[in-house]
Amino acid sequence: SIINKHFFPSTSCHAKLCANGDSGESNSSPQHGDLQTLQLIFRGILVPALEFEEMDGNSTSGFAPELLPSKLVHFITVAPIPEADASGANDGGKGEQDWIDTTFEYLMDGCISICLRSLVAFNSDSLVEEVLAMLNSCLLSDSGHLAVKGLRRLQQFVSQDLELKDISDDTWATVSHMLFRVLSIRGLPPLSVLEKEGATEEQQKYMEQEYDETMNEFIREQRFFSNRRYIGCNAAMVIGSLLTNKLIEETMGVHWYIFLTSGLGKGIKDWERAAEILDSKTARPDTKPSPPHYLENVLYARRWMTKFLLSLLTQRDLSTLESAPCQRVLKEETESLLRAFLAKGSADEHCSAIEMRNISGMVIDILECFNSLGDDKLSAMKWLSPLLSACIQTNNGTIRTSVQILLTRMLKGANQTSSMANGNVPSEEAS
């Protein structure tokens, strides 16, 4: 209220001043200096208020069912009991007395209200960047609870609070990079020990010890900050809600659509790597409720990824589909999905029936979409044949049939292209 009174005088006050012969410009109209002062208030007072959550020892670990997105499939961890949610049995008796539950929403509502008023009063989006910086502090927090709250508030900010006409391309760039970064896992060790050419045996041994320590540190941090595993599925949900909103998709543009799709693909690879490390060093979760397993985040994200790929494949603009960035993300993520399907179906890979059923459904949807494409679009995807060839021996009859039809179409198209290149025009009967 103090900020509103000082920086945004009411309309009635302004009208009174005008009636007295005072334009009000000197006392009531917002000035550029006021905007700079507001920016300093955000940076020096409002953003540091988030540190109250950082000081809460319960904010970094533990089971928090309210942080789970809807339709997350549990096939490793124990799903929360719906009946217990209402009575609070799932929250470990914590209740809702923490700072994050009592103050965070009020703080963000007030900050966003100031931002929205400043758009009109100052005709500047400077405070939009301040709100995004505040939300970014949430995303980078050690507290998984605060990060998830920040993600959900970011979604509301760009999809409901702001009007799309007020969102510049720079703002979309900031939002996209925020979401891209939050998909990664900090401290994730490399796949293997780095090999240095010409290193002595002692140096190599030292690098192996350093690698082992990095691995152990990662596992310790994952145990301590266990509720950061809620971030991945929520980030996928936020990206999914934005990219499946047609108005936002058109305003954002295809560049940031592809950027976020690629970022989600990178996140999936990181989560698979983290799951591999943790499963090799620790026992699988028992019957005690816990944050989602990384593989559950992977499956949830793949379902969104499939929707993004289907949207890219079925767009009308052929030039966008044929562009290098679009073809690259289609190739990488289609290959990732097909490799996951083949790996889960192999005898060496442990896979639950639920996981296999979901992945098979995604592969079927993608293959059906490829088969529904016209020859002009299909001809732009020469990379598809090698990927499909690996699936020809699958035990899934529906997928095997779709692969055979698709390979036949692509081979026929390649033969016709070759004939035309040699000066032979195929007859109607040959077609």
Contacts in CASP RR format, 6 or more apart in sequence:
PFRMAT RR
TARGET T0000
AUTHOR 0000-0000-0000
METHOD contacts of the structure
MODEL  1
SIINKHFFPSTSCHAKLCANGDSGESNSSPQHGDLQTLQLIFRGILVPAL
EFEEMDGNSTSGFAPELLPSKLVHFITVAPIPEADASGANDGGKGEQDWI
DTTFEYLMDGCISICLRSLVAFNSDSLVEEVLAMLNSCLLSDSGHLAVKG
LRRLQQFVSQDLELKDISDDTWATVSHMLFRVLSIRGLPPLSVLEKEGAT
EEQQKYMEQEYDETMNEFIREQRFFSNRRYIGCNAAMVIGSLLTNKLIEE
TMGVHWYIFLTSGLGKGIKDWERAAEILDSKTARPDTKPSPPHYLENVLY
ARRWMTKFLLSLLTQRDLSTLESAPCQRVLKEETESLLRAFLAKGSADEH
CSAIEMRNISGMVIDILECFNSLGDDKLSAMKWLSPLLSACIQTNNGTIR
TSVQILLTRMLKGANQTSSMANGNVPSEEAS
3 38 0 8 1.000
3 41 0 8 1.000
3 114 0 8 1.000
4 114 0 8 1.000
4 117 0 8 1.000
7 30 0 8 1.000
7 34 0 8 1.000
7 37 0 8 1.000
7 38 0 8 1.000
7 114 0 8 1.000
7 118 0 8 1.000
7 121 0 8 1.000
8 30 0 8 1.000
8 117 0 8 1.000
8 121 0 8 1.000
9 27 0 8 1.000
9 28 0 8 1.000
13 28 0 8 1.000
14 24 0 8 1.000
14 28 0 8 1.000
14 29 0 8 1.000
17 23 0 8 1.000
17 24 0 8 1.000
17 27 0 8 1.000
17 28 0 8 1.000
18 24 0 8 1.000
23 29 0 8 1.000
30 118 0 8 1.000
30 121 0 8 1.000
30 122 0 8 1.000
32 122 0 8 1.000
34 122 0 8 1.000
35 118 0 8 1.000
35 122 0 8 1.000
35 124 0 8 1.000
35 126 0 8 1.000
35 127 0 8 1.000
38 114 0 8 1.000
38 118 0 8 1.000
38 127 0 8 1.000
38 130 0 8 1.000
39 126 0 8 1.000
39 127 0 8 1.000
39 130 0 8 1.000
42 111 0 8 1.000
42 127 0 8 1.000
42 130 0 8 1.000
42 131 0 8 1.000
42 133 0 8 1.000
42 134 0 8 1.000
43 130 0 8 1.000
43 133 0 8 1.000
46 107 0 8 1.000
46 111 0 8 1.000
46 134 0 8 1.000
47 133 0 8 1.000
47 134 0 8 1.000
47 137 0 8 1.000
49 107 0 8 1.000
50 107 0 8 1.000
50 134 0 8 1.000
50 137 0 8 1.000
50 138 0 8 1.000
50 141 0 8 1.000
50 146 0 8 1.000
52 99 0 8 1.000
52 103 0 8 1.000
53 59 0 8 1.000
53 98 0 8 1.000
53 99 0 8 1.000
53 100 0 8 1.000
53 104 0 8 1.000
53 141 0 8 1.000
53 143 0 8 1.000
53 145 0 8 1.000
53 146 0 8 1.000
54 141 0 8 1.000
54 142 0 8 1.000
54 143 0 8 1.000
54 146 0 8 1.000
56 98 0 8 1.000
56 99 0 8 1.000
56 100 0 8 1.000
56 143 0 8 1.000
58 94 0 8 1.000
58 98 0 8 1.000
59 98 0 8 1.000
59 100 0 8 1.000
59 142 0 8 1.000
59 143 0 8 1.000
59 144 0 8 1.000
59 145 0 8 1.000
59 146 0 8 1.000
59 227 0 8 1.000
60 142 0 8 1.000
60 143 0 8 1.000
60 144 0 8 1.000
60 224 0 8 1.000
60 225 0 8 1.000
60 226 0 8 1.000
60 227 0 8 1.000
60 228 0 8 1.000
61 223 0 8 1.000
61 224 0 8 1.000
61 225 0 8 1.000
61 226 0 8 1.000
61 227 0 8 1.000
62 226 0 8 1.000
62 227 0 8 1.000
62 290 0 8 1.000
62 291 0 8 1.000
63 80 0 8 1.000
63 90 0 8 1.000
63 91 0 8 1.000
63 92 0 8 1.000
63 227 0 8 1.000
63 289 0 8 1.000
63 290 0 8 1.000
63 291 0 8 1.000
64 91 0 8 1.000
64 145 0 8 1.000
64 227 0 8 1.000
64 230 0 8 1.000
64 291 0 8 1.000
65 80 0 8 1.000
65 85 0 8 1.000
65 90 0 8 1.000
65 91 0 8 1.000
65 289 0 8 1.000
66 85 0 8 1.000
66 91 0 8 1.000
67 144 0 8 1.000
67 145 0 8 1.000
67 148 0 8 1.000
67 227 0 8 1.000
67 230 0 8 1.000
67 234 0 8 1.000
67 291 0 8 1.000
68 80 0 8 1.000
68 230 0 8 1.000
68 233 0 8 1.000
68 292 0 8 1.000
69 233 0 8 1.000
69 234 0 8 1.000
69 236 0 8 1.000
69 237 0 8 1.000
69 300 0 8 1.000
71 300 0 8 1.000
71 303 0 8 1.000
72 233 0 8 1.000
72 292 0 8 1.000
72 296 0 8 1.000
72 300 0 8 1.000
73 296 0 8 1.000
73 299 0 8 1.000
73 300 0 8 1.000
73 354 0 8 1.000
73 355 0 8 1.000
73 358 0 8 1.000
74 292 0 8 1.000
74 296 0 8 1.000
75 295 0 8 1.000
75 296 0 8 1.000
75 299 0 8 1.000
75 352 0 8 1.000
75 354 0 8 1.000
75 355 0 8 1.000
76 284 0 8 1.000
76 285 0 8 1.000
76 293 0 8 1.000
76 295 0 8 1.000
76 296 0 8 1.000
76 352 0 8 1.000
77 285 0 8 1.000
77 289 0 8 1.000
77 290 0 8 1.000
77 291 0 8 1.000
77 292 0 8 1.000
77 293 0 8 1.000
77 296 0 8 1.000
78 285 0 8 1.000
78 287 0 8 1.000
78 288 0 8 1.000
78 289 0 8 1.000
78 290 0 8 1.000
80 90 0 8 1.000
80 289 0 8 1.000
81 89 0 8 1.000
81 90 0 8 1.000
84 90 0 8 1.000
88 95 0 8 1.000
90 289 0 8 1.000
95 101 0 8 1.000
96 102 0 8 1.000
100 143 0 8 1.000
100 145 0 8 1.000
100 146 0 8 1.000
100 149 0 8 1.000
104 146 0 8 1.000
104 149 0 8 1.000
105 153 0 8 1.000
108 134 0 8 1.000
108 150 0 8 1.000
108 153 0 8 1.000
111 130 0 8 1.000
111 131 0 8 1.000
111 134 0 8 1.000
112 131 0 8 1.000
112 157 0 8 1.000
112 161 0 8 1.000
114 127 0 8 1.000
115 127 0 8 1.000
115 128 0 8 1.000
115 130 0 8 1.000
115 131 0 8 1.000
116 161 0 8 1.000
116 162 0 8 1.000
118 124 0 8 1.000
118 126 0 8 1.000
118 127 0 8 1.000
119 125 0 8 1.000
119 127 0 8 1.000
119 128 0 8 1.000
119 166 0 8 1.000
125 166 0 8 1.000
125 168 0 8 1.000
125 171 0 8 1.000
128 162 0 8 1.000
128 166 0 8 1.000
128 167 0 8 1.000
128 171 0 8 1.000
129 171 0 8 1.000
129 174 0 8 1.000
131 157 0 8 1.000
132 154 0 8 1.000
132 157 0 8 1.000
132 171 0 8 1.000
132 174 0 8 1.000
132 175 0 8 1.000
132 178 0 8 1.000
135 150 0 8 1.000
135 153 0 8 1.000
135 154 0 8 1.000
135 157 0 8 1.000
135 178 0 8 1.000
136 178 0 8 1.000
138 146 0 8 1.000
138 147 0 8 1.000
138 149 0 8 1.000
138 150 0 8 1.000
138 151 0 8 1.000
138 153 0 8 1.000
139 147 0 8 1.000
139 150 0 8 1.000
139 151 0 8 1.000
139 154 0 8 1.000
139 178 0 8 1.000
139 181 0 8 1.000
139 182 0 8 1.000
139 231 0 8 1.000
140 147 0 8 1.000
140 181 0 8 1.000
140 182 0 8 1.000
141 147 0 8 1.000
142 225 0 8 1.000
142 228 0 8 1.000
143 227 0 8 1.000
144 225 0 8 1.000
144 227 0 8 1.000
144 228 0 8 1.000
144 230 0 8 1.000
144 231 0 8 1.000
145 227 0 8 1.000
145 230 0 8 1.000
147 182 0 8 1.000
147 228 0 8 1.000
147 230 0 8 1.000
147 231 0 8 1.000
147 234 0 8 1.000
148 230 0 8 1.000
148 231 0 8 1.000
148 234 0 8 1.000
151 182 0 8 1.000
151 231 0 8 1.000
151 234 0 8 1.000
151 235 0 8 1.000
151 238 0 8 1.000
152 234 0 8 1.000
152 238 0 8 1.000
154 175 0 8 1.000
154 178 0 8 1.000
154 179 0 8 1.000
154 238 0 8 1.000
155 238 0 8 1.000
155 241 0 8 1.000
155 242 0 8 1.000
158 167 0 8 1.000
158 171 0 8 1.000
158 175 0 8 1.000
158 242 0 8 1.000
158 248 0 8 1.000
159 241 0 8 1.000
159 242 0 8 1.000
159 245 0 8 1.000
159 248 0 8 1.000
164 247 0 8 1.000
164 248 0 8 1.000
164 251 0 8 1.000
167 251 0 8 1.000
172 251 0 8 1.000
172 252 0 8 1.000
172 253 0 8 1.000
172 256 0 8 1.000
173 256 0 8 1.000
176 252 0 8 1.000
176 256 0 8 1.000
176 259 0 8 1.000
176 260 0 8 1.000
179 235 0 8 1.000
179 238 0 8 1.000
179 239 0 8 1.000
179 260 0 8 1.000
180 259 0 8 1.000
180 260 0 8 1.000
180 263 0 8 1.000
180 266 0 8 1.000
182 231 0 8 1.000
182 232 0 8 1.000
182 235 0 8 1.000
183 232 0 8 1.000
183 235 0 8 1.000
183 236 0 8 1.000
183 263 0 8 1.000
183 264 0 8 1.000
183 266 0 8 1.000
183 267 0 8 1.000
183 270 0 8 1.000
184 266 0 8 1.000
184 267 0 8 1.000
184 270 0 8 1.000
185 267 0 8 1.000
185 270 0 8 1.000
185 271 0 8 1.000
185 274 0 8 1.000
187 214 0 8 1.000
187 217 0 8 1.000
187 218 0 8 1.000
187 221 0 8 1.000
188 218 0 8 1.000
188 270 0 8 1.000
188 273 0 8 1.000
188 274 0 8 1.000
189 211 0 8 1.000
189 214 0 8 1.000
189 215 0 8 1.000
189 218 0 8 1.000
189 277 0 8 1.000
190 211 0 8 1.000
191 273 0 8 1.000
192 211 0 8 1.000
193 204 0 8 1.000
193 207 0 8 1.000
193 208 0 8 1.000
193 211 0 8 1.000
194 207 0 8 1.000
194 211 0 8 1.000
195 204 0 8 1.000
196 203 0 8 1.000
196 204 0 8 1.000
196 207 0 8 1.000
199 207 0 8 1.000
215 277 0 8 1.000
215 281 0 8 1.000
218 277 0 8 1.000
219 277 0 8 1.000
219 278 0 8 1.000
219 281 0 8 1.000
219 282 0 8 1.000
222 229 0 8 1.000
222 274 0 8 1.000
222 278 0 8 1.000
223 282 0 8 1.000
226 290 0 8 1.000
226 291 0 8 1.000
227 291 0 8 1.000
228 291 0 8 1.000
229 291 0 8 1.000
229 292 0 8 1.000
229 293 0 8 1.000
229 294 0 8 1.000
229 297 0 8 1.000
230 291 0 8 1.000
230 292 0 8 1.000
232 267 0 8 1.000
232 271 0 8 1.000
232 297 0 8 1.000
232 301 0 8 1.000
233 292 0 8 1.000
233 296 0 8 1.000
233 297 0 8 1.000
233 300 0 8 1.000
233 301 0 8 1.000
236 264 0 8 1.000
236 297 0 8 1.000
236 300 0 8 1.000
236 301 0 8 1.000
236 304 0 8 1.000
237 300 0 8 1.000
237 304 0 8 1.000
239 260 0 8 1.000
239 264 0 8 1.000
239 304 0 8 1.000
240 304 0 8 1.000
240 307 0 8 1.000
240 308 0 8 1.000
242 248 0 8 1.000
242 249 0 8 1.000
242 252 0 8 1.000
242 260 0 8 1.000
243 249 0 8 1.000
243 257 0 8 1.000
243 260 0 8 1.000
243 261 0 8 1.000
243 307 0 8 1.000
243 308 0 8 1.000
243 311 0 8 1.000
244 307 0 8 1.000
244 311 0 8 1.000
249 257 0 8 1.000
254 320 0 8 1.000
254 326 0 8 1.000
255 325 0 8 1.000
257 308 0 8 1.000
257 312 0 8 1.000
258 312 0 8 1.000
258 325 0 8 1.000
258 326 0 8 1.000
258 329 0 8 1.000
261 305 0 8 1.000
261 308 0 8 1.000
261 309 0 8 1.000
261 312 0 8 1.000
261 329 0 8 1.000
261 333 0 8 1.000
262 328 0 8 1.000
262 329 0 8 1.000
262 332 0 8 1.000
264 301 0 8 1.000
264 304 0 8 1.000
264 305 0 8 1.000
264 308 0 8 1.000
265 301 0 8 1.000
265 305 0 8 1.000
265 332 0 8 1.000
265 333 0 8 1.000
265 336 0 8 1.000
267 301 0 8 1.000
268 298 0 8 1.000
268 301 0 8 1.000
268 302 0 8 1.000
268 305 0 8 1.000
268 336 0 8 1.000
269 336 0 8 1.000
271 294 0 8 1.000
271 295 0 8 1.000
271 297 0 8 1.000
271 298 0 8 1.000
271 301 0 8 1.000
272 294 0 8 1.000
272 295 0 8 1.000
272 298 0 8 1.000
274 294 0 8 1.000
275 293 0 8 1.000
275 294 0 8 1.000
275 295 0 8 1.000
275 298 0 8 1.000
278 294 0 8 1.000
285 293 0 8 1.000
292 300 0 8 1.000
295 355 0 8 1.000
299 355 0 8 1.000
299 358 0 8 1.000
299 359 0 8 1.000
302 337 0 8 1.000
302 340 0 8 1.000
302 358 0 8 1.000
302 359 0 8 1.000
302 362 0 8 1.000
303 358 0 8 1.000
303 362 0 8 1.000
305 333 0 8 1.000
305 337 0 8 1.000
306 337 0 8 1.000
306 362 0 8 1.000
306 365 0 8 1.000
306 366 0 8 1.000
308 333 0 8 1.000
309 330 0 8 1.000
309 333 0 8 1.000
309 334 0 8 1.000
309 366 0 8 1.000
309 369 0 8 1.000
310 365 0 8 1.000
310 366 0 8 1.000
310 369 0 8 1.000
312 321 0 8 1.000
312 326 0 8 1.000
312 329 0 8 1.000
312 330 0 8 1.000
313 321 0 8 1.000
313 330 0 8 1.000
313 369 0 8 1.000
313 370 0 8 1.000
313 373 0 8 1.000
313 377 0 8 1.000
314 369 0 8 1.000
314 372 0 8 1.000
315 321 0 8 1.000
318 376 0 8 1.000
318 377 0 8 1.000
318 380 0 8 1.000
320 326 0 8 1.000
321 327 0 8 1.000
321 377 0 8 1.000
321 380 0 8 1.000
322 380 0 8 1.000
327 380 0 8 1.000
327 381 0 8 1.000
327 383 0 8 1.000
330 381 0 8 1.000
331 381 0 8 1.000
331 383 0 8 1.000
331 384 0 8 1.000
331 387 0 8 1.000
334 366 0 8 1.000
334 384 0 8 1.000
334 387 0 8 1.000
335 387 0 8 1.000
337 359 0 8 1.000
337 362 0 8 1.000
337 363 0 8 1.000
337 366 0 8 1.000
338 363 0 8 1.000
338 387 0 8 1.000
338 388 0 8 1.000
338 390 0 8 1.000
338 391 0 8 1.000
340 359 0 8 1.000
341 359 0 8 1.000
341 360 0 8 1.000
341 362 0 8 1.000
341 363 0 8 1.000
341 391 0 8 1.000
341 394 0 8 1.000
341 399 0 8 1.000
342 390 0 8 1.000
342 391 0 8 1.000
342 394 0 8 1.000
343 349 0 8 1.000
344 351 0 8 1.000
344 355 0 8 1.000
344 356 0 8 1.000
344 359 0 8 1.000
345 351 0 8 1.000
345 356 0 8 1.000
345 395 0 8 1.000
360 396 0 8 1.000
360 399 0 8 1.000
363 391 0 8 1.000
363 396 0 8 1.000
363 399 0 8 1.000
364 398 0 8 1.000
364 399 0 8 1.000
364 402 0 8 1.000
367 399 0 8 1.000
367 402 0 8 1.000
367 403 0 8 1.000
367 406 0 8 1.000
368 402 0 8 1.000
370 378 0 8 1.000
370 381 0 8 1.000
370 384 0 8 1.000
370 406 0 8 1.000
371 402 0 8 1.000
371 405 0 8 1.000
371 406 0 8 1.000
371 409 0 8 1.000
375 409 0 8 1.000
375 413 0 8 1.000
378 384 0 8 1.000
378 409 0 8 1.000
378 410 0 8 1.000
379 413 0 8 1.000
379 417 0 8 1.000
384 406 0 8 1.000
384 410 0 8 1.000
385 407 0 8 1.000
385 410 0 8 1.000
385 411 0 8 1.000
388 403 0 8 1.000
388 406 0 8 1.000
388 407 0 8 1.000
388 410 0 8 1.000
389 407 0 8 1.000
391 399 0 8 1.000
391 400 0 8 1.000
391 403 0 8 1.000
392 400 0 8 1.000
392 403 0 8 1.000
392 404 0 8 1.000
392 407 0 8 1.000
393 400 0 8 1.000
394 400 0 8 1.000
394 403 0 8 1.000
416 426 0 8 1.000
416 431 0 8 1.000
419 425 0 8 1.000
419 426 0 8 1.000
420 426 0 8 1.000
END
